[in-house]
Amino acid sequence: MTIYERLKRAIEEEERCVLYTVVEGEPLGGKLLVFESGETLGALDGPLVAQANEIIRGARPKLLELEGRKVFADVHGPPPRLFVYGAVDAADSLCQAAKLLGWEAIVADARAKFATKERMPHADEIIVAWPEEALAQVAPDHATAVVVLTHDDKFDVPALQGALATEAFYIGALGSRRNQERRRERLLAAGVSAADFERISGPCGLDVGADTPAETALSIIAEILAVRAGREGGSLRTASGRIHVEVA
């Protein structure tokens, strides 16, 4: 099987991989395909294989300079996922925003009367289950953002505790600062470490003066994007770095 045949199958089956191509230096045009699973196809050297997992997790193309040559790394894989626990008003707005980005949107809630297609028309998947069951079904990974929108300890605590046990790149919780402090006490009492608690963005979202569910969703999605890109999420007018993410 050629590299292109294997890459075609990988794209069809939504496998995560990186395709390296030498664009300057020898062997010019040489290629190496490396999968998240460790599978490789091609004849380029080991240092590229060693960097593959980091590049796949970064989910962005990069131009590498190695031993006097330049190698372009093109990342392939399924779209990021947004997992929302709590089928409240802002949940569908979050799904709608995620869909505009090309992401997969999943909503879960133990309350069947809330978790319906009529109330969540933009969700790709709706799960009626308690947090532990929903998280086990979704299995958040390093390409998953988790947002908890409930305001009830019986949902919040297991949802956040379960999310912290995953590789989710973003974990957010809606609510006031007072609610966030109460969550902290409950989670610490449940065995979550203070360091792990710091992974939670709460109250989640950027400070844009959000009021409506749609504005709240925009605020949260913006913070998720900033975290994924390693940015602070402030005003571009005062930012010192590049406006767009650099391929480097």
Secondary structure, DSSP 8 states (H G I E B T S, - for coil): --HHHHHHHHHHTT--EEEEEEEESSSTT-EEEEETTS-EEE---HHHHHHHHHHHHHTS-EEEEETTEEEEEEEE----EEEEES-SHHHHHHHHHHHHTT-EEEEEES-TTTS-TTT-TT-SEEEES-HHHHHHHH---TTEEEEE----HHHHHHHHHHHHTS--SEEEE-S-HHHHHHHHHHHHHTT--HHHHTTEESS-S-SS---SHHHHHHHHHHHHHHHHHT-----GGG--S-SS----
